[in-house]
Amino acid sequence: MTQSDAKNTDKILAGEYALGLLSDQENTEFEARLETEPQLRRYHANWLEDFVTLTDDIGEVAPPVGFYAGLEKRLFDAPQVAEQATKSGSLVRFVLGAAVAVVVCALILVAL
């Protein structure tokens, strides 16, 4: 591998690291190299600066009305709703199961 190829490989690797595309092992290896290789740190910093400029033309957007309230409800009220649905579902299954058992017992008694 020539020095030019190694340089291009390091630039690509720095971009993949900046995007979070590396495996855990590759991340660890890259971070170890970042500590000792100033050029690799520059490549990484360049990628981060390039990615930041992608959002320069995007203006601020206010969230829709009720967004935060709905989000909080989904995050913090959902377990209680799911728990209640499970409890009522269990009761319905129990009653239906008992009814089926009674019918099966009656059919067995009639067949004897």
Backbone as a printed PyTorch tensor [residue, N CA C, xyz], in Angstrom:
tensor([[[  0.8520,  -1.1710,   0.0000],
         [  0.0000,   0.0000,   0.0000],
         [  0.8990,   1.2350,   0.0000]],

        [[  0.6190,   2.1360,  -0.8880],
         [  1.4280,   3.3560,  -0.9600],
         [  0.9920,   4.3280,   0.1270]],

        [[  1.7940,   5.3570,   0.3080],
         [  1.4710,   6.3610,   1.3220],
         [  0.1730,   7.0730,   0.9660]],

        [[ -0.0550,   7.2930,  -0.3260],
         [ -1.2800,   7.9440,  -0.7950],
         [ -2.5100,   7.0890,  -0.4920]],

        [[ -2.3640,   5.7690,  -0.7120],
         [ -3.4770,   4.8600,  -0.4080],
         [ -3.7730,   4.8390,   1.0890]],

        [[ -2.7160,   4.8140,   1.8970],
         [ -2.9030,   4.8070,   3.3480],
         [ -3.5890,   6.0910,   3.8020]],

        [[ -3.2120,   7.2180,   3.1920],
         [ -3.8160,   8.5110,   3.5320],
         [ -5.3030,   8.5050,   3.2090]],

        [[ -5.6630,   7.9900,   2.0140],
         [ -7.0790,   7.9190,   1.6260],
         [ -7.8470,   6.9570,   2.5190]],

        [[ -7.2200,   5.8420,   2.8720],
         [ -7.8710,   4.8780,   3.7590],
         [ -8.1370,   5.5100,   5.1190]],

        [[ -7.1600,   6.2660,   5.6330],
         [ -7.3490,   6.9280,   6.9200],
         [ -8.4430,   7.9910,   6.8550]],

        [[ -8.5340,   8.7070,   5.7520],
         [ -9.6050,   9.7060,   5.6000],
         [-10.9710,   9.0270,   5.6160]],

        [[-11.0860,   7.9300,   4.8880],
         [-12.3610,   7.1910,   4.8420],
         [-12.6960,   6.6280,   6.2210]],

        [[-11.6870,   6.0580,   6.8730],
         [-11.8850,   5.4980,   8.2090],
         [-12.3430,   6.5730,   9.1960]],

        [[-11.7530,   7.7580,   9.1000],
         [-12.1530,   8.8650,   9.9830],
         [-13.6080,   9.2620,   9.7240]],

        [[-14.0250,   9.2610,   8.4620],
         [-15.4170,   9.5680,   8.1390],
         [-16.3720,   8.5180,   8.6690]],

        [[-15.9890,   7.2470,   8.5290],
         [-16.8320,   6.1720,   9.0610],
         [-16.9420,   6.2560,  10.5800]],

        [[-15.8450,   6.6390,  11.2250],
         [-15.8740,   6.8040,  12.6820],
         [-16.8040,   7.9540,  13.0610]],

        [[-16.7040,   9.0610,  12.3290],
         [-17.5390,  10.2300,  12.6200],
         [-19.0210,   9.9110,  12.4450]],

        [[-19.3380,   9.0260,  11.5190],
         [-20.7360,   8.6490,  11.2770],
         [-21.2080,   7.5110,  12.1800]],

        [[-20.2970,   6.9320,  12.9530],
         [-20.6670,   5.8300,  13.8400],
         [-20.8830,   4.5270,  13.1070]],

        [[-20.1390,   4.3010,  12.0310],
         [-20.3270,   3.1050,  11.2160],
         [-19.3760,   1.9690,  11.5540]],

        [[-18.4300,   2.2080,  12.4410],
         [-17.4350,   1.1870,  12.7620],
         [-17.9610,   0.2210,  13.8230]],

        [[-17.4510,  -1.0020,  13.7750],
         [-17.7970,  -1.9860,  14.8040],
         [-17.1230,  -1.5770,  16.1170]],

        [[-17.4700,  -2.2500,  17.1890],
         [-16.8840,  -1.9360,  18.4920],
         [-15.3670,  -2.0960,  18.4620]],

        [[-14.9030,  -3.1690,  17.8470],
         [-13.4630,  -3.4120,  17.7760],
         [-12.7710,  -2.3440,  16.9300]],

        [[-13.3680,  -2.0090,  15.7780],
         [-12.7890,  -0.9700,  14.9250],
         [-12.7870,   0.3810,  15.6370]],

        [[-13.8520,   0.6640,  16.3760],
         [-13.9230,   1.9030,  17.1690],
         [-12.7680,   1.9790,  18.1530]],

        [[-12.5550,   0.8980,  18.8830],
         [-11.4900,   0.8560,  19.8820],
         [-10.1310,   1.0760,  19.2310]],

        [[ -9.9020,   0.4010,  18.1160],
         [ -8.6300,   0.5370,  17.4120],
         [ -8.4470,   1.9640,  16.8920]],

        [[ -9.5150,   2.5400,  16.3390],
         [ -9.4260,   3.8950,  15.7970],
         [ -9.1610,   4.9030,  16.9170]],

        [[ -9.8430,   4.7570,  18.0300],
         [ -9.6600,   5.6830,  19.1480],
         [ -8.2380,   5.6010,  19.7100]],

        [[ -7.6660,   4.3990,  19.7100],
         [ -6.2720,   4.2620,  20.1530],
         [ -5.3410,   5.0030,  19.1960]],

        [[ -5.6230,   4.9120,  17.9130],
         [ -4.8050,   5.6300,  16.9310],
         [ -4.9930,   7.1430,  17.0420]],

        [[ -6.2150,   7.5800,  17.3700],
         [ -6.4680,   9.0220,  17.5080],
         [ -5.5650,   9.6500,  18.5660]],

        [[ -5.2790,   8.8990,  19.6060],
         [ -4.4540,   9.4300,  20.6940],
         [ -3.0150,   9.6710,  20.2580]],

        [[ -2.5530,   8.9280,  19.2730],
         [ -1.1300,   9.0140,  18.9120],
         [ -0.8680,   9.6170,  17.5330]],

        [[ -1.9070,   9.7980,  16.7090],
         [ -1.6910,  10.2670,  15.3420],
         [ -2.4120,  11.6010,  15.1020]],

        [[ -1.6680,  12.6940,  15.1140],
         [ -2.2790,  14.0110,  14.9180],
         [ -2.9730,  14.1580,  13.5550]],

        [[ -2.4050,  13.5520,  12.5120],
         [ -3.0070,  13.6610,  11.1810],
         [ -4.3860,  12.9980,  11.1580]],

        [[ -4.5110,  11.8810,  11.8480],
         [ -5.7970,  11.1920,  11.9200],
         [ -6.8150,  12.0570,  12.6690]],

        [[ -6.3800,  12.7500,  13.7190],
         [ -7.2700,  13.6730,  14.4290],
         [ -7.7240,  14.8010,  13.5090]],

        [[ -6.8430,  15.2730,  12.6480],
         [ -7.2180,  16.3260,  11.6840],
         [ -8.2600,  15.8080,  10.6950]],

        [[ -8.0390,  14.5880,  10.1930],
         [ -9.0290,  14.0060,   9.2690],
         [-10.3980,  13.9200,   9.9420]],

        [[-10.4060,  13.4630,  11.1850],
         [-11.6650,  13.3350,  11.9290],
         [-12.3140,  14.7010,  12.1290]],

        [[-11.5280,  15.6900,  12.5270],
         [-12.0540,  17.0460,  12.7250],
         [-12.6030,  17.6130,  11.4200]],

        [[-11.9310,  17.3500,  10.3150],
         [-12.4170,  17.8220,   9.0050],
         [-13.7690,  17.2060,   8.6680]],

        [[-13.9160,  15.9100,   8.9310],
         [-15.2040,  15.2590,   8.6780],
         [-16.3090,  15.8990,   9.5230]],

        [[-16.0290,  16.1160,  10.7930],
         [-17.0390,  16.7080,  11.6670],
         [-17.4410,  18.0970,  11.1830]],

        [[-16.4730,  18.8880,  10.7650],
         [-16.7770,  20.2210,  10.2450],
         [-17.6120,  20.1320,   8.9660]],

        [[-17.2730,  19.1800,   8.1070],
         [-18.0480,  19.0040,   6.8710],
         [-19.4930,  18.6110,   7.1730]],

        [[-19.6760,  17.7250,   8.1520],
         [-21.0340,  17.2920,   8.4900],
         [-21.8400,  18.4290,   9.1000]],

        [[-21.2020,  19.2550,   9.9010],
         [-21.8950,  20.3790,  10.5220],
         [-22.3870,  21.3580,   9.4570]],

        [[-21.5980,  21.5680,   8.4150],
         [-22.0030,  22.5260,   7.3750],
         [-23.2110,  22.0300,   6.5900]],

        [[-23.4940,  20.7540,   6.6430],
         [-24.6690,  20.2300,   5.9340],
         [-25.9720,  20.7920,   6.5060]],

        [[-25.9460,  21.2240,   7.7440],
         [-27.1610,  21.7270,   8.3920],
         [-27.2550,  23.2430,   8.4030]],

        [[-26.2960,  23.9170,   7.7940],
         [-26.2880,  25.3830,   7.8200],
         [-27.5440,  26.0030,   7.2260]],

        [[-28.0890,  25.4330,   6.1810],
         [-29.2380,  26.0140,   5.4940],
         [-30.5760,  25.5970,   6.1020]],

        [[-30.5470,  24.7870,   7.1180],
         [-31.7860,  24.3170,   7.7360],
         [-32.1830,  25.2860,   8.8330]],

        [[-33.3670,  25.8580,   8.7130],
         [-33.8500,  26.7990,   9.7200],
         [-34.4820,  26.0840,  10.8900]],

        [[-34.7270,  26.8510,  11.9470],
         [-35.3840,  26.2990,  13.1200],
         [-36.8460,  26.0280,  12.8120]],

        [[-37.3410,  24.9330,  13.3320],
         [-38.7420,  24.5690,  13.1320],
         [-39.3450,  24.2980,  14.5030]],

        [[-40.4510,  24.9430,  14.7790],
         [-41.1410,  24.7170,  16.0540],
         [-41.9050,  23.3940,  15.9770]],

        [[-41.9050,  22.6430,  17.0460],
         [-42.6590,  21.3880,  17.0390],
         [-44.1590,  21.6730,  16.9930]],

        [[-44.9370,  20.7320,  16.4930],
         [-46.3820,  20.9320,  16.4470],
         [-46.9610,  21.1210,  17.8530]],

        [[-48.0850,  21.7820,  17.9090],
         [-48.7610,  22.0160,  19.1860],
         [-49.1070,  20.6630,  19.8150]],

        [[-48.8200,  20.5280,  21.0710],
         [-49.1360,  19.2940,  21.7890],
         [-48.0880,  18.2070,  21.6360]],

        [[-47.0080,  18.4880,  20.9230],
         [-45.9790,  17.4730,  20.6970],
         [-45.3670,  16.9850,  22.0130]],

        [[-44.9300,  17.9260,  22.8400],
         [-44.2670,  17.5480,  24.0860],
         [-45.2200,  16.8410,  25.0430]],

        [[-46.4660,  17.2950,  25.1010],
         [-47.4460,  16.6380,  25.9760],
         [-47.6980,  15.2120,  25.5020]],

        [[-47.8240,  15.0500,  24.1930],
         [-48.0390,  13.7080,  23.6470],
         [-46.8440,  12.8020,  23.8710]],

        [[-45.6660,  13.3730,  23.7450],
         [-44.4450,  12.6020,  23.9580],
         [-44.3420,  12.1500,  25.4140]],

        [[-44.5960,  13.0700,  26.3280],
         [-44.5520,  12.7120,  27.7450],
         [-45.5940,  11.6480,  28.0680]],

        [[-46.7660,  11.7660,  27.4800],
         [-47.8200,  10.7770,  27.7410],
         [-47.3910,   9.4050,  27.2460]],

        [[-46.8200,   9.3670,  26.0320],
         [-46.3780,   8.0760,  25.4820],
         [-45.2350,   7.4890,  26.2930]],

        [[-44.3490,   8.3320,  26.7800],
         [-43.1970,   7.8240,  27.5210],
         [-43.5400,   7.3870,  28.9330]],

        [[-44.4080,   8.1570,  29.6080],
         [-44.6150,   7.9210,  31.0290],
         [-45.9700,   7.3060,  31.3780]],

        [[-46.9620,   7.3880,  30.5040],
         [-48.2660,   6.8120,  30.7970],
         [-48.4510,   5.4430,  30.1600]],

        [[-47.6640,   5.1000,  29.1880],
         [-47.8370,   3.8610,  28.4440],
         [-47.7770,   2.6140,  29.3220]],

        [[-46.8320,   2.4790,  30.2660],
         [-46.8000,   1.2560,  31.0660],
         [-48.0700,   1.0330,  31.8660]],

        [[-48.6660,   2.1070,  32.3990],
         [-49.8870,   1.9480,  33.1770],
         [-51.0290,   1.4830,  32.2890]],

        [[-51.1450,   2.0570,  31.0860],
         [-52.2070,   1.6630,  30.1680],
         [-52.0140,   0.2190,  29.7490]],

        [[-50.7910,  -0.1590,  29.4340],
         [-50.5090,  -1.5240,  29.0100],
         [-50.7860,  -2.5040,  30.1390]],

        [[-50.4620,  -2.1200,  31.3700],
         [-50.6940,  -2.9830,  32.5110],
         [-52.1910,  -3.1870,  32.7310]],

        [[-52.9850,  -2.1290,  32.6040],
         [-54.4270,  -2.2480,  32.7670],
         [-55.0140,  -3.1160,  31.6680]],

        [[-54.5430,  -2.9350,  30.4460],
         [-55.0500,  -3.7400,  29.3330],
         [-54.7120,  -5.2060,  29.5490]],

        [[-53.5500,  -5.4820,  30.0800],
         [-53.1430,  -6.8620,  30.3420],
         [-54.0150,  -7.4700,  31.4250]],

        [[-54.2890,  -6.6940,  32.4830],
         [-55.1260,  -7.2150,  33.5650],
         [-56.5310,  -7.4980,  33.0660]],

        [[-57.1270,  -6.5680,  32.3140],
         [-58.4860,  -6.8090,  31.8260],
         [-58.4970,  -7.9170,  30.7980]],

        [[-57.4580,  -8.0290,  30.0030],
         [-57.3610,  -9.1090,  29.0340],
         [-57.2560, -10.4480,  29.7280]],

        [[-56.5440, -10.4940,  30.8500],
         [-56.4120, -11.7330,  31.6120],
         [-57.7500, -12.1520,  32.1910]],

        [[-58.5300, -11.1930,  32.6670],
         [-59.8440, -11.5060,  33.2240],
         [-60.7680, -12.0620,  32.1480]],

        [[-60.7490, -11.4510,  30.9820],
         [-61.5900, -11.9260,  29.8790],
         [-61.1790, -13.3410,  29.4810]],

        [[-59.8740, -13.5760,  29.3790],
         [-59.4000, -14.9200,  29.0200],
         [-59.7940, -15.9370,  30.0900]],

        [[-59.7250, -15.5220,  31.3560],
         [-60.0930, -16.4260,  32.4390],
         [-61.5690, -16.8060,  32.3560]],

        [[-62.4300, -15.8120,  32.1600],
         [-63.8750, -16.0710,  32.0880],
         [-64.1940, -16.9570,  30.8860]],

        [[-63.6120, -16.6270,  29.7320],
         [-63.8620, -17.4440,  28.5400],
         [-63.3280, -18.8580,  28.7130]],

        [[-62.1620, -18.9840,  29.3120],
         [-61.5960, -20.3100,  29.5640],
         [-62.4790, -21.1310,  30.4890]],

        [[-62.9980, -20.4740,  31.5310],
         [-63.8850, -21.1700,  32.4670],
         [-65.1670, -21.6050,  31.7660]],

        [[-65.6980, -20.7320,  30.8990],
         [-66.9220, -21.0740,  30.1730],
         [-66.6880, -22.2700,  29.2500]],

        [[-65.5790, -22.2770,  28.5690],
         [-65.2490, -23.4060,  27.6790],
         [-65.0880, -24.6730,  28.4990]],

        [[-64.4490, -24.5850,  29.6540],
         [-64.2600, -25.7620,  30.5050],
         [-65.5980, -26.3140,  30.9660]],

        [[-66.5290, -25.4280,  31.3340],
         [-67.8570, -25.8720,  31.7690],
         [-68.5730, -26.5780,  30.6220]],

        [[-68.5100, -26.0170,  29.4210],
         [-69.1700, -26.6290,  28.2580],
         [-68.5620, -27.9940,  27.9630]],

        [[-67.2360, -28.1000,  28.0100],
         [-66.5710, -29.3810,  27.7420],
         [-66.9780, -30.4060,  28.7880]],

        [[-67.0160, -30.0080,  30.0680],
         [-67.4520, -30.9410,  31.1260],
         [-68.8830, -31.3860,  30.9120]],

        [[-69.7410, -30.4630,  30.5120],
         [-71.1550, -30.8230,  30.2600],
         [-71.2580, -31.7940,  29.1110]],

        [[-70.5030, -31.5900,  28.0430],
         [-70.5220, -32.4990,  26.9000],
         [-70.0060, -33.8940,  27.2900]],

        [[-69.0170, -33.9330,  28.1510],
         [-68.4770, -35.2310,  28.5960],
         [-69.5120, -35.9460,  29.4280]],

        [[-70.2260, -35.2410,  30.3100],
         [-71.2520, -35.8620,  31.1480],
         [-72.4240, -36.3600,  30.3110]],

        [[-72.7860, -35.6170,  29.2720],
         [-73.8900, -36.0160,  28.4030],
         [-73.4940, -37.2510,  27.6070]],

        [[-72.2160, -37.3230,  27.2060],
         [-71.7470, -38.4560,  26.3910],
         [-71.6850, -39.7320,  27.2030]],

        [[-71.5430, -39.6450,  28.5190],
         [-71.4690, -40.8540,  29.3490],
         [-72.8310, -41.4330,  29.4910]]])
